[in-house]
Amino acid sequence: MTIRHYLQFTDCTADEYAHLFKRAAEIKRKFKAYEKYHPLADRTLAMIFEKASTRTRVSFEAGMYQLGGSVVHLTTGDSQLGRSEPIEDSARVISRMTDLVMIRTFGQDKIEKFASHSRVPVINGLTNEFHPCQIMADIFTYIEHRGSIQSKVVAWVGDGNNMANTWLQAAELLGFTVHVSTPSGYEVNAEVAGVKGNAHYKVFSDPLEACRGADLVTTDVWTSMGYEAENEARKAAFADWCVDEAMMAVAKPDALFMHCLPAHRGEEVTAEVIDGAQSVVWDEAENRMHVQKALMEFLLLGRVNA
């Protein structure tokens, strides 16, 4: 089987996502019904963390165990990745000993370099540029609650970061529209996002207008990991980009709210919104595990219909 990596959202086709969402639903059903399902027995996932995480570690580790596999957890402190060994050499060694690698790191160039020298599939657990597993979970969550996301409107309020980049890729691939509203100086860079044009996104200077008529309103923290030195400047710049009840009120009556977590209530979102009736953040967080299980199954076994 040809090695497939998952380094950004565009690494799968729309048809493959339809399959992955179908598999995620079935794998989740088995999980809820306590049905044993071990298609990855005797397979090992290496998890490499240069950026710490709660949800990424728990979702991948628990998910791999539930599929019958095992996990090796590595950080820069207990591997050569944080020392002097070239990434290429680490990739050659780790991929000879494991069946699958998930990396959560800083620059996209690092994960691409690792993948280019890996003998096994590599998954992007997060980079500064992209967060494909999270957007896959978000779309799956929307489908669970509201059906197809095709032709819908997603309002992105906040930083033009890795989440925003990946939403733009997803919109172009799956046929929906993203309303983007960021403070001046924090815009999405379409070239970095890798989108072909602006047919699937619109830019709004006013976050309230970005939310008007939206089917889904979503945001992220104002200061992502690696940008802590900018925290105070970002708090000042983003003050008007807090998702509040007024923004949700102009969205569609059945609009959902999502956040990739962790959240800072009173900064990028009010407590009334994230803890309110339209919020599906806890389903969204759980679904990271289910879509990633479907992804790992797909990368190692191809299309499965069990």
Backbone as CSV, one residue per row, in Angstrom:
resi,resn,N_x,N_y,N_z,CA_x,CA_y,CA_z,C_x,C_y,C_z
1,MET,0.832,-1.186,0.000,0.000,0.000,0.000,0.880,1.255,0.000
2,THR,0.517,2.234,-0.816,1.259,3.490,-0.865,1.134,4.225,0.472
3,ILE,2.246,4.778,0.941,2.221,5.525,2.200,1.472,6.830,1.994
4,ARG,0.487,7.080,2.843,-0.264,8.329,2.826,0.029,9.091,4.109
5,HIS,0.398,10.351,3.976,0.563,11.215,5.134,-0.647,12.127,5.255
6,TYR,-0.883,12.643,6.467,-1.957,13.617,6.687,-1.346,14.835,7.363
7,LEU,-0.847,15.762,6.541,-0.104,16.913,7.032,-0.917,18.200,6.969
8,GLN,-1.934,18.233,6.107,-2.866,19.348,6.048,-4.187,18.840,5.482
9,PHE,-5.225,19.648,5.593,-6.564,19.184,5.264,-6.676,18.726,3.811
10,THR,-5.926,19.344,2.925,-6.002,19.016,1.501,-5.347,17.684,1.149
11,ASP,-4.814,16.975,2.128,-4.203,15.678,1.847,-5.223,14.568,1.618
12,CYS,-6.505,14.864,1.845,-7.578,13.927,1.511,-8.544,14.611,0.554
13,THR,-9.264,13.821,-0.222,-10.259,14.350,-1.159,-11.615,14.448,-0.475
14,ALA,-12.548,15.130,-1.120,-13.910,15.237,-0.579,-14.534,13.857,-0.427
15,ASP,-14.296,12.981,-1.384,-14.832,11.615,-1.302,-14.216,10.854,-0.136
16,GLU,-12.931,11.042,0.088,-12.283,10.371,1.214,-12.798,10.905,2.541
17,TYR,-13.086,12.206,2.615,-13.672,12.743,3.848,-15.063,12.162,4.089
18,ALA,-15.838,11.975,3.040,-17.159,11.359,3.207,-16.998,9.974,3.827
19,HIS,-16.002,9.239,3.365,-15.715,7.915,3.933,-15.261,8.029,5.389
20,LEU,-14.350,8.975,5.671,-13.828,9.134,7.030,-14.934,9.514,8.017
21,PHE,-15.844,10.399,7.608,-16.933,10.797,8.503,-17.890,9.623,8.744
22,LYS,-18.107,8.833,7.711,-18.945,7.637,7.870,-18.292,6.642,8.822
23,ARG,-16.987,6.450,8.669,-16.270,5.528,9.540,-16.224,6.063,10.976
24,ALA,-16.016,7.368,11.125,-15.983,7.957,12.465,-17.304,7.718,13.189
25,ALA,-18.412,7.853,12.459,-19.735,7.624,13.060,-19.885,6.173,13.508
26,GLU,-19.410,5.243,12.677,-19.535,3.824,13.021,-18.589,3.452,14.164
27,ILE,-17.374,3.968,14.138,-16.414,3.692,15.206,-16.911,4.294,16.523
28,LYS,-17.508,5.467,16.470,-18.078,6.077,17.668,-19.240,5.247,18.194
29,ARG,-20.071,4.729,17.273,-21.200,3.882,17.693,-20.690,2.657,18.442
30,LYS,-19.643,2.019,17.903,-19.061,0.848,18.559,-18.538,1.210,19.953
31,PHE,-17.871,2.355,20.048,-17.328,2.818,21.321,-18.443,3.005,22.352
32,LYS,-19.535,3.644,21.952,-20.651,3.904,22.865,-21.362,2.618,23.269
33,ALA,-21.318,1.624,22.392,-21.982,0.340,22.667,-21.052,-0.671,23.334
34,TYR,-19.835,-0.261,23.647,-18.820,-1.135,24.260,-18.525,-2.356,23.387
35,GLU,-18.555,-2.160,22.073,-18.204,-3.232,21.146,-16.700,-3.208,20.905
36,LYS,-16.043,-4.312,21.163,-14.602,-4.378,20.937,-14.314,-4.299,19.444
37,TYR,-13.394,-3.422,19.077,-13.013,-3.273,17.667,-11.518,-3.009,17.619
38,HIS,-10.732,-4.026,17.215,-9.275,-3.952,17.279,-8.618,-4.172,15.911
39,PRO,-8.911,-3.332,14.933,-8.306,-3.513,13.611,-6.811,-3.194,13.587
40,LEU,-6.312,-2.463,14.595,-4.899,-2.093,14.624,-4.126,-2.855,15.697
41,ALA,-4.561,-4.067,15.990,-3.835,-4.919,16.937,-2.404,-5.105,16.449
42,ASP,-1.472,-5.023,17.375,-0.039,-5.182,17.106,0.556,-4.018,16.315
43,ARG,-0.192,-2.949,16.128,0.350,-1.744,15.490,0.747,-0.735,16.573
44,THR,1.769,0.047,16.295,2.266,1.015,17.278,2.258,2.430,16.707
45,LEU,1.718,3.343,17.495,1.707,4.765,17.157,2.776,5.480,17.978
46,ALA,3.673,6.201,17.310,4.617,7.078,18.000,4.021,8.480,18.023
47,MET,3.911,9.071,19.225,3.402,10.430,19.374,4.563,11.325,19.787
48,ILE,4.853,12.338,18.983,5.987,13.225,19.230,5.454,14.623,19.529
49,PHE,5.758,15.117,20.717,5.241,16.420,21.149,6.379,17.421,21.344
50,GLU,6.419,18.432,20.480,7.255,19.603,20.739,6.395,20.705,21.351
51,LYS,5.070,20.599,21.183,4.106,21.474,21.847,3.240,20.611,22.748
52,ALA,3.092,21.006,23.995,2.296,20.229,24.945,0.824,20.232,24.534
53,SER,0.076,19.248,25.041,-1.338,19.169,24.701,-2.070,18.265,25.683
54,THR,-3.337,18.573,25.893,-4.221,17.678,26.643,-5.033,16.838,25.666
55,ARG,-5.844,17.505,24.851,-6.771,16.806,23.968,-6.055,15.963,22.912
56,THR,-4.963,16.498,22.340,-4.271,15.738,21.301,-3.698,14.446,21.869
57,ARG,-3.054,14.533,23.039,-2.479,13.317,23.622,-3.564,12.325,24.007
58,VAL,-4.569,12.767,24.743,-5.592,11.836,25.219,-6.353,11.220,24.051
59,SER,-6.703,12.034,23.053,-7.509,11.525,21.945,-6.744,10.507,21.103
60,PHE,-5.471,10.784,20.812,-4.688,9.827,20.026,-4.330,8.592,20.839
61,GLU,-3.918,8.791,22.092,-3.479,7.658,22.905,-4.656,6.736,23.229
62,ALA,-5.749,7.306,23.734,-6.918,6.484,24.037,-7.454,5.841,22.764
63,GLY,-7.483,6.610,21.679,-8.005,6.090,20.426,-7.203,4.912,19.911
64,MET,-5.882,5.001,19.959,-5.046,3.901,19.468,-5.220,2.662,20.329
65,TYR,-5.289,2.833,21.652,-5.531,1.678,22.517,-6.885,1.044,22.217
66,GLN,-7.897,1.864,21.985,-9.241,1.335,21.697,-9.281,0.575,20.379
67,LEU,-8.368,0.897,19.456,-8.286,0.169,18.185,-7.394,-1.059,18.302
68,GLY,-6.894,-1.324,19.513,-6.108,-2.531,19.745,-4.611,-2.338,19.632
69,GLY,-4.175,-1.115,19.347,-2.754,-0.856,19.172,-2.081,-0.393,20.447
70,SER,-0.833,0.024,20.316,-0.074,0.536,21.457,0.544,1.877,21.069
71,VAL,1.056,2.576,22.072,1.513,3.950,21.875,2.880,4.160,22.521
72,VAL,3.737,4.905,21.841,5.001,5.389,22.396,4.905,6.906,22.440
73,HIS,5.054,7.482,23.631,4.918,8.923,23.803,6.297,9.546,23.952
74,LEU,6.614,10.495,23.072,7.924,11.148,23.079,7.763,12.661,23.163
75,THR,8.643,13.301,23.911,8.735,14.758,23.925,10.152,15.133,23.534
76,THR,10.389,16.404,23.313,11.745,16.838,22.965,12.715,16.586,24.116
77,GLY,12.187,16.450,25.331,13.052,16.209,26.476,13.545,14.788,26.590
78,ASP,12.787,13.832,26.014,13.210,12.436,26.142,13.468,11.768,24.791
79,SER,13.786,12.583,23.797,14.186,12.040,22.501,15.260,12.934,21.903
80,GLN,15.871,12.486,20.816,16.916,13.267,20.153,16.353,14.455,19.377
81,LEU,15.025,14.549,19.263,14.428,15.651,18.506,14.750,16.998,19.134
82,GLY,14.906,17.014,20.455,15.206,18.265,21.135,16.692,18.520,21.264
83,ARG,17.503,17.637,20.678,18.943,17.782,20.792,19.536,18.060,19.415
84,SER,20.539,17.315,19.034,21.272,17.682,17.816,21.007,16.764,16.627
85,GLU,20.235,15.708,16.814,20.035,14.787,15.702,19.173,15.431,14.624
86,PRO,19.556,15.334,13.366,18.727,15.882,12.286,17.354,15.223,12.256
87,ILE,16.349,15.984,11.876,14.987,15.454,11.782,14.938,14.257,10.848
88,GLU,15.697,14.327,9.767,15.694,13.234,8.797,16.120,11.920,9.442
89,ASP,17.140,11.978,10.319,17.638,10.757,10.963,16.625,10.230,11.975
90,SER,15.991,11.132,12.727,14.951,10.710,13.668,13.812,10.017,12.918
91,ALA,13.439,10.573,11.790,12.358,9.988,10.993,12.724,8.591,10.509
92,ARG,13.955,8.442,10.046,14.388,7.132,9.539,14.347,6.067,10.636
93,VAL,14.753,6.443,11.850,14.808,5.471,12.946,13.415,5.177,13.500
94,ILE,12.669,6.228,13.857,11.349,6.039,14.478,10.408,5.288,13.543
95,SER,10.478,5.576,12.259,9.553,4.931,11.317,9.923,3.483,11.016
96,ARG,11.137,3.041,11.423,11.490,1.624,11.304,10.964,0.811,12.484
97,MET,10.588,1.490,13.562,10.185,0.806,14.787,8.700,0.917,15.088
98,THR,8.005,1.781,14.376,6.575,1.983,14.628,5.811,1.922,13.312
99,ASP,4.492,1.938,13.410,3.648,1.822,12.216,3.017,3.136,11.793
100,LEU,3.059,4.126,12.692,2.357,5.380,12.456,2.981,6.428,13.378
101,VAL,3.077,7.667,12.897,3.674,8.736,13.706,2.744,9.940,13.713
102,MET,2.480,10.472,14.900,1.751,11.733,15.037,2.713,12.753,15.627
103,ILE,2.786,13.933,15.011,3.701,14.974,15.480,2.921,16.262,15.747
104,ARG,3.192,16.859,16.901,2.634,18.165,17.266,3.826,19.083,17.486
105,THR,3.999,20.039,16.558,5.238,20.812,16.558,4.972,22.257,16.158
106,PHE,6.015,22.992,15.858,5.913,24.404,15.514,5.765,24.585,14.005
107,GLY,6.851,24.669,13.271,6.770,24.940,11.842,6.319,23.745,11.016
108,GLN,5.496,24.008,9.999,5.037,22.973,9.072,6.217,22.331,8.352
109,ASP,7.280,23.094,8.147,8.448,22.556,7.464,9.048,21.371,8.206
110,LYS,8.964,21.376,9.540,9.513,20.272,10.332,8.772,18.964,10.060
111,ILE,7.436,19.042,10.074,6.661,17.813,9.885,6.777,17.316,8.446
112,GLU,6.903,18.236,7.507,7.060,17.837,6.108,8.414,17.174,5.885
113,LYS,9.450,17.696,6.547,10.772,17.094,6.436,10.782,15.700,7.062
114,PHE,10.123,15.566,8.221,10.030,14.258,8.868,9.302,13.274,7.952
115,ALA,8.169,13.696,7.407,7.362,12.808,6.554,8.126,12.371,5.309
116,SER,8.920,13.263,4.759,9.647,12.936,3.524,10.705,11.860,3.742
117,HIS,11.054,11.592,5.007,12.045,10.552,5.317,11.458,9.410,6.145
118,SER,10.126,9.376,6.256,9.457,8.344,7.053,8.991,7.182,6.180
119,ARG,9.097,5.993,6.724,8.612,4.791,6.031,7.174,4.472,6.393
120,VAL,6.569,5.262,7.285,5.195,5.026,7.723,4.413,6.337,7.652
121,PRO,3.072,6.272,7.694,2.264,7.498,7.634,2.546,8.437,8.801
122,VAL,2.540,9.734,8.498,2.746,10.780,9.495,1.493,11.655,9.547
123,ILE,1.036,11.948,10.771,-0.163,12.757,10.985,0.216,14.066,11.658
124,ASN,-0.357,15.151,11.181,-0.166,16.460,11.789,-1.101,16.609,12.983
125,GLY,-0.516,16.606,14.198,-1.303,16.832,15.407,-1.484,18.300,15.708
126,LEU,-0.758,19.157,15.034,-0.848,20.620,15.069,0.501,21.186,14.672
127,THR,0.467,22.199,13.810,1.642,23.018,13.537,1.199,24.476,13.595
128,ASN,2.158,25.388,13.481,1.813,26.809,13.470,0.892,27.157,12.303
129,GLU,0.991,26.380,11.217,0.241,26.710,10.005,-1.100,25.989,9.881
130,PHE,-1.194,24.747,10.390,-2.397,23.944,10.156,-2.779,23.096,11.370
131,HIS,-4.082,22.798,11.453,-4.596,21.918,12.509,-5.701,21.040,11.897
132,PRO,-5.334,20.150,10.973,-6.344,19.412,10.206,-7.203,18.450,11.018
133,CYS,-6.636,17.794,12.028,-7.441,16.847,12.815,-8.555,17.575,13.564
134,GLN,-8.270,18.788,14.026,-9.291,19.552,14.740,-10.431,19.951,13.805
135,ILE,-10.116,20.415,12.610,-11.172,20.821,11.683,-11.967,19.606,11.219
136,MET,-11.314,18.473,11.064,-12.046,17.262,10.729,-13.044,16.931,11.837
137,ALA,-12.633,17.077,13.098,-13.538,16.834,14.228,-14.671,17.849,14.252
138,ASP,-14.359,19.106,13.950,-15.380,20.151,13.960,-16.447,19.887,12.901
139,ILE,-16.008,19.519,11.703,-16.968,19.256,10.618,-17.793,18.023,10.937
140,PHE,-17.162,17.000,11.471,-17.912,15.803,11.865,-18.957,16.143,12.921
141,THR,-18.594,17.014,13.859,-19.535,17.432,14.897,-20.703,18.195,14.283
142,TYR,-20.408,19.061,13.321,-21.496,19.790,12.649,-22.429,18.803,11.950
143,ILE,-21.860,17.833,11.255,-22.668,16.839,10.534,-23.563,16.073,11.504
144,GLU,-23.014,15.695,12.661,-23.810,14.988,13.678,-25.034,15.793,14.099
145,HIS,-24.844,17.102,14.274,-25.915,17.942,14.811,-26.839,18.518,13.747
146,ARG,-26.297,18.825,12.562,-27.078,19.574,11.583,-27.078,18.981,10.180
147,GLY,-26.351,17.898,9.944,-26.296,17.354,8.590,-25.148,17.951,7.797
148,SER,-25.217,17.844,6.481,-24.125,18.255,5.599,-23.721,19.711,5.822
149,ILE,-22.416,19.961,5.743,-21.902,21.324,5.881,-21.805,22.016,4.528
150,GLN,-22.043,21.287,3.464,-21.973,21.875,2.125,-22.945,23.048,2.002
151,SER,-22.473,24.140,1.429,-23.242,25.367,1.195,-23.575,26.145,2.471
152,LYS,-23.067,25.722,3.607,-23.318,26.431,4.867,-22.299,27.566,5.049
153,VAL,-22.522,28.382,6.086,-21.641,29.508,6.393,-21.031,29.314,7.778
154,VAL,-19.705,29.346,7.828,-18.958,29.260,9.082,-18.353,30.634,9.362
155,ALA,-18.628,31.199,10.525,-18.031,32.483,10.911,-16.807,32.224,11.773
156,TRP,-15.654,32.694,11.306,-14.424,32.589,12.081,-14.130,33.960,12.683
157,VAL,-14.107,34.041,14.013,-13.902,35.303,14.712,-12.635,35.201,15.546
158,GLY,-11.616,36.006,15.201,-10.399,35.972,16.010,-9.137,36.020,15.198
159,ASP,-8.169,35.209,15.554,-6.837,35.249,14.967,-6.804,34.521,13.625
160,GLY,-6.043,35.055,12.683,-5.856,34.367,11.407,-4.777,33.311,11.534
161,ASN,-5.052,32.289,12.329,-4.033,31.312,12.722,-4.179,29.986,11.986
162,ASN,-3.594,28.932,12.559,-3.642,27.607,11.931,-5.067,27.079,11.783
163,MET,-5.929,27.389,12.737,-7.329,26.978,12.635,-8.011,27.684,11.461
164,ALA,-7.807,28.985,11.357,-8.400,29.749,10.257,-7.892,29.244,8.912
165,ASN,-6.594,29.009,8.809,-6.022,28.476,7.567,-6.700,27.175,7.165
166,THR,-6.899,26.303,8.136,-7.451,24.985,7.835,-8.936,25.074,7.502
167,TRP,-9.669,25.983,8.156,-11.074,26.207,7.777,-11.172,26.636,6.319
168,LEU,-10.261,27.492,5.857,-10.299,27.936,4.464,-10.039,26.776,3.511
169,GLN,-9.094,25.924,3.853,-8.843,24.744,3.024,-10.080,23.849,2.960
170,ALA,-10.701,23.637,4.113,-11.873,22.764,4.174,-13.031,23.337,3.372
171,ALA,-13.228,24.644,3.462,-14.327,25.287,2.732,-14.164,25.100,1.236
172,GLU,-12.951,25.290,0.760,-12.680,25.148,-0.673,-12.885,23.714,-1.134
173,LEU,-12.502,22.768,-0.300,-12.589,21.351,-0.671,-14.001,20.791,-0.552
174,LEU,-14.738,21.215,0.494,-16.042,20.617,0.775,-17.225,21.506,0.396
175,GLY,-16.962,22.697,-0.127,-18.020,23.500,-0.695,-18.879,24.274,0.277
176,PHE,-18.262,24.952,1.253,-19.003,25.865,2.115,-18.247,27.193,2.154
177,THR,-18.745,28.147,2.905,-18.155,29.490,2.938,-17.726,29.848,4.351
178,VAL,-16.578,30.502,4.467,-16.094,30.982,5.765,-16.132,32.506,5.768
179,HIS,-16.799,33.073,6.766,-16.756,34.507,7.013,-15.632,34.760,8.017
180,VAL,-14.600,35.451,7.595,-13.423,35.665,8.428,-13.408,37.088,8.968
181,SER,-13.280,37.230,10.284,-13.112,38.549,10.880,-11.965,38.497,11.878
182,THR,-10.920,39.257,11.598,-9.749,39.330,12.467,-9.397,40.798,12.695
183,PRO,-8.708,41.119,13.778,-8.208,42.485,13.943,-7.170,42.807,12.868
184,SER,-6.985,44.074,12.599,-5.970,44.504,11.648,-4.593,44.027,12.113
185,GLY,-3.861,43.458,11.193,-2.539,42.941,11.517,-2.516,41.468,11.849
186,TYR,-3.698,40.870,11.976,-3.790,39.443,12.321,-4.615,38.676,11.282
187,GLU,-4.608,39.165,10.051,-5.425,38.573,8.990,-4.914,37.190,8.580
188,VAL,-5.795,36.435,7.959,-5.407,35.161,7.359,-4.571,35.454,6.122
189,ASN,-3.486,34.717,5.958,-2.656,34.816,4.761,-3.068,33.683,3.829
190,ALA,-3.784,34.032,2.769,-4.319,33.015,1.862,-3.217,32.186,1.218
191,GLU,-2.051,32.792,1.028,-0.936,32.059,0.429,-0.438,30.979,1.384
192,VAL,-0.318,31.330,2.666,0.081,30.337,3.675,-1.002,29.265,3.806
193,ALA,-2.258,29.693,3.794,-3.365,28.734,3.894,-3.388,27.784,2.716
194,GLY,-2.870,28.236,1.579,-2.791,27.358,0.412,-4.098,27.226,-0.344
195,VAL,-4.945,28.255,-0.259,-6.213,28.202,-0.997,-6.024,28.801,-2.385
196,LYS,-6.853,28.361,-3.330,-6.684,28.734,-4.727,-7.296,30.093,-5.045
197,GLY,-8.301,30.523,-4.296,-8.962,31.794,-4.564,-9.816,32.197,-3.380
198,ASN,-10.668,33.219,-3.579,-11.508,33.690,-2.471,-12.989,33.383,-2.671
199,ALA,-13.288,32.397,-3.497,-14.682,32.049,-3.770,-15.379,31.467,-2.544
200,HIS,-14.608,30.923,-1.596,-15.221,30.249,-0.450,-14.959,30.966,0.873
201,TYR,-14.492,32.197,0.811,-14.387,32.962,2.052,-14.585,34.448,1.793
202,LYS,-15.118,35.118,2.803,-15.326,36.558,2.755,-14.719,37.169,4.008
203,VAL,-14.159,38.354,3.861,-13.487,39.026,4.971,-14.354,40.167,5.492
204,PHE,-14.496,40.245,6.808,-15.302,41.264,7.467,-14.465,41.981,8.515
205,SER,-14.513,43.313,8.508,-13.813,44.074,9.544,-14.596,44.051,10.847
206,ASP,-15.910,43.887,10.753,-16.790,43.863,11.922,-17.155,42.419,12.253
207,PRO,-16.740,41.898,13.408,-17.050,40.500,13.736,-18.545,40.215,13.831
208,LEU,-19.329,41.191,14.221,-20.779,41.000,14.297,-21.343,40.696,12.914
209,GLU,-20.864,41.424,11.905,-21.343,41.202,10.536,-20.877,39.852,9.993
210,ALA,-19.711,39.408,10.437,-19.224,38.093,10.013,-20.147,36.986,10.515
211,CYS,-20.745,37.202,11.675,-21.612,36.191,12.286,-23.040,36.231,11.731
212,ARG,-23.387,37.321,11.052,-24.766,37.469,10.576,-25.124,36.364,9.588
213,GLY,-26.154,35.592,9.916,-26.617,34.519,9.043,-25.763,33.270,9.048
214,ALA,-24.804,33.178,9.968,-23.906,32.016,9.992,-24.602,30.781,10.556
215,ASP,-24.203,29.620,10.053,-24.694,28.334,10.558,-23.834,27.837,11.710
216,LEU,-22.608,28.318,11.759,-21.652,27.911,12.788,-20.763,29.108,13.105
217,VAL,-20.594,29.393,14.381,-19.676,30.447,14.827,-18.572,29.778,15.626
218,THR,-17.323,30.101,15.298,-16.217,29.429,15.960,-15.045,30.381,16.161
219,THR,-14.223,30.068,17.149,-13.091,30.927,17.495,-11.995,30.099,18.150
220,ASP,-10.946,30.786,18.578,-9.804,30.147,19.236,-9.220,31.167,20.207
221,VAL,-8.271,30.733,21.012,-7.610,31.666,21.930,-6.940,32.781,21.138
222,TRP,-6.765,33.921,21.771,-6.123,35.052,21.106,-4.616,34.865,20.982
223,THR,-4.027,34.128,21.913,-2.579,33.928,21.898,-2.285,32.432,21.873
224,SER,-1.868,31.931,20.733,-1.547,30.512,20.597,-0.149,30.233,21.140
225,MET,0.151,28.944,21.360,1.463,28.557,21.855,2.552,29.021,20.892
226,GLY,3.591,29.605,21.458,4.674,30.130,20.647,4.600,31.633,20.468
227,TYR,3.451,32.223,20.853,3.259,33.672,20.685,3.014,34.358,22.033
228,GLU,3.443,33.720,23.103,3.169,34.241,24.445,3.735,35.641,24.682
229,ALA,4.834,35.972,24.034,5.437,37.293,24.218,4.535,38.405,23.702
230,GLU,3.581,38.057,22.835,2.661,39.041,22.254,1.353,39.146,23.030
231,ASN,1.260,38.456,24.156,-0.028,38.303,24.833,-0.723,39.624,25.146
232,GLU,-0.026,40.556,25.741,-0.662,41.821,26.141,-1.088,42.635,24.923
233,ALA,-0.248,42.674,23.894,-0.591,43.399,22.668,-1.807,42.761,21.997
234,ARG,-1.877,41.430,22.032,-3.004,40.732,21.424,-4.296,40.989,22.203
235,LYS,-4.211,41.018,23.520,-5.409,41.302,24.317,-6.008,42.651,23.946
236,ALA,-5.164,43.629,23.721,-5.645,44.960,23.340,-6.225,44.946,21.933
237,ALA,-5.544,44.293,21.013,-5.984,44.267,19.613,-7.275,43.490,19.413
238,PHE,-7.474,42.440,20.212,-8.607,41.534,20.012,-9.819,41.866,20.883
239,ALA,-9.774,42.966,21.615,-10.827,43.269,22.596,-12.238,43.212,22.028
240,ASP,-12.413,43.582,20.756,-13.751,43.583,20.140,-14.083,42.263,19.451
241,TRP,-13.191,41.292,19.564,-13.397,40.011,18.882,-13.732,38.888,19.871
242,CYS,-14.468,39.235,20.909,-14.975,38.247,21.866,-16.345,37.789,21.406
243,VAL,-16.498,36.498,21.152,-17.798,35.981,20.710,-18.768,36.060,21.878
244,ASP,-19.825,36.857,21.702,-20.782,37.071,22.781,-22.210,36.776,22.311
245,GLU,-23.155,37.010,23.169,-24.548,36.700,22.853,-25.076,37.531,21.696
246,ALA,-24.574,38.759,21.537,-25.007,39.598,20.419,-24.589,38.985,19.089
247,MET,-23.394,38.427,19.024,-22.925,37.785,17.793,-23.742,36.532,17.490
248,MET,-24.015,35.744,18.517,-24.819,34.536,18.300,-26.260,34.896,17.905
249,ALA,-26.740,36.039,18.383,-28.118,36.451,18.092,-28.327,36.786,16.622
250,VAL,-27.258,37.255,15.927,-27.411,37.585,14.508,-27.096,36.396,13.608
251,ALA,-26.531,35.345,14.181,-26.364,34.102,13.423,-27.732,33.448,13.260
252,LYS,-27.790,32.363,12.517,-29.072,31.670,12.344,-29.573,31.163,13.698
253,PRO,-30.878,31.062,13.872,-31.425,30.635,15.168,-30.891,29.284,15.647
254,ASP,-30.564,28.391,14.699,-30.056,27.073,15.090,-28.535,26.975,14.928
255,ALA,-27.867,28.127,14.876,-26.411,28.124,14.716,-25.733,27.455,15.906
256,LEU,-24.627,26.796,15.632,-23.828,26.155,16.668,-22.627,27.023,17.001
257,PHE,-22.101,26.846,18.217,-20.841,27.489,18.599,-19.798,26.408,18.863
258,MET,-18.585,26.624,18.339,-17.478,25.701,18.568,-16.221,26.445,18.986
259,HIS,-15.369,25.734,19.698,-14.068,26.253,20.153,-13.169,25.040,20.298
260,CYS,-11.940,25.119,19.780,-11.053,23.948,19.813,-10.481,23.671,21.194
261,LEU,-10.586,24.635,22.124,-10.134,24.491,23.508,-8.603,24.398,23.590
262,PRO,-7.996,24.832,24.682,-8.627,25.360,25.891,-9.193,26.756,25.640
263,ALA,-10.214,27.134,26.416,-10.880,28.418,26.250,-10.609,29.334,27.432
264,HIS,-10.604,30.618,27.146,-10.465,31.630,28.191,-11.759,32.434,28.235
265,ARG,-12.659,32.040,29.122,-13.935,32.738,29.225,-13.694,34.209,29.576
266,GLY,-14.389,35.083,28.856,-14.212,36.507,29.072,-13.178,37.126,28.155
267,GLU,-12.439,36.288,27.405,-11.516,36.811,26.391,-12.116,36.540,25.010
268,GLU,-11.775,35.413,24.393,-12.263,35.170,23.030,-13.733,34.744,22.981
269,VAL,-14.300,34.361,24.120,-15.719,33.972,24.173,-16.247,34.228,25.578
270,THR,-17.514,34.594,25.652,-18.125,34.785,26.966,-18.565,33.442,27.531
271,ALA,-18.690,33.391,28.847,-19.167,32.170,29.505,-20.574,31.836,29.046
272,GLU,-21.395,32.861,28.807,-22.785,32.639,28.392,-22.864,31.897,27.068
273,VAL,-21.901,32.138,26.182,-21.904,31.471,24.875,-21.324,30.065,24.969
274,ILE,-20.109,29.930,25.524,-19.465,28.612,25.518,-20.199,27.616,26.409
275,ASP,-20.878,28.111,27.446,-21.632,27.233,28.330,-23.129,27.248,28.011
276,GLY,-23.489,27.886,26.903,-24.894,28.033,26.541,-25.429,26.891,25.699
277,ALA,-26.700,27.004,25.331,-27.414,25.928,24.640,-26.898,25.676,23.230
278,GLN,-26.308,26.681,22.585,-25.841,26.505,21.208,-24.427,25.940,21.129
279,SER,-23.760,25.852,22.258,-22.388,25.367,22.283,-22.333,23.841,22.204
280,VAL,-21.441,23.342,21.331,-21.231,21.888,21.209,-19.750,21.558,21.440
281,VAL,-19.083,22.357,22.260,-17.637,22.209,22.410,-17.238,20.870,23.032
282,TRP,-18.095,20.294,23.869,-17.709,19.031,24.514,-17.867,17.868,23.536
283,ASP,-18.894,17.904,22.705,-19.012,16.910,21.630,-17.826,17.050,20.674
284,GLU,-17.509,18.280,20.356,-16.395,18.591,19.452,-15.080,18.023,19.996
285,ALA,-14.847,18.214,21.304,-13.609,17.711,21.913,-13.562,16.181,21.869
286,GLU,-14.665,15.539,22.232,-14.703,14.066,22.186,-14.488,13.548,20.772
287,ASN,-15.040,14.255,19.802,-14.980,13.774,18.419,-13.589,13.812,17.823
288,ARG,-12.658,14.546,18.470,-11.267,14.437,18.032,-10.850,12.968,18.030
289,MET,-11.199,12.258,19.079,-10.795,10.864,19.203,-11.412,10.002,18.107
290,HIS,-12.689,10.194,17.838,-13.371,9.325,16.886,-12.910,9.557,15.449
291,VAL,-12.728,10.823,15.044,-12.264,11.059,13.670,-10.819,10.615,13.508
292,GLN,-10.008,10.763,14.555,-8.620,10.332,14.469,-8.514,8.813,14.414
293,LYS,-9.422,8.120,15.083,-9.442,6.660,14.959,-9.759,6.263,13.518
294,ALA,-10.737,6.954,12.917,-11.071,6.679,11.518,-9.889,6.994,10.609
295,LEU,-9.177,8.083,10.904,-8.022,8.476,10.097,-6.901,7.448,10.216
296,MET,-6.591,7.014,11.435,-5.521,6.026,11.613,-5.872,4.719,10.916
297,GLU,-7.115,4.301,11.026,-7.576,3.096,10.326,-7.362,3.252,8.826
298,PHE,-7.751,4.410,8.289,-7.652,4.669,6.853,-6.200,4.679,6.382
299,LEU,-5.320,5.359,7.126,-3.931,5.456,6.704,-3.204,4.120,6.746
300,LEU,-3.603,3.255,7.667,-2.931,1.961,7.802,-3.595,0.824,7.022
301,LEU,-4.914,0.892,6.884,-5.645,-0.231,6.271,-6.390,0.117,4.999
302,GLY,-6.430,1.408,4.648,-7.224,1.803,3.492,-8.698,1.880,3.857
303,ARG,-9.570,1.786,2.876,-11.011,1.883,3.117,-11.524,0.595,3.765
304,VAL,-12.092,0.758,4.943,-12.642,-0.368,5.691,-14.133,-0.139,5.849
305,ASN,-14.913,-1.191,5.771,-16.365,-1.068,5.961,-16.864,-2.078,6.992
306,ALA,-16.150,-2.150,8.099,-16.492,-3.138,9.139,-17.471,-2.545,10.135
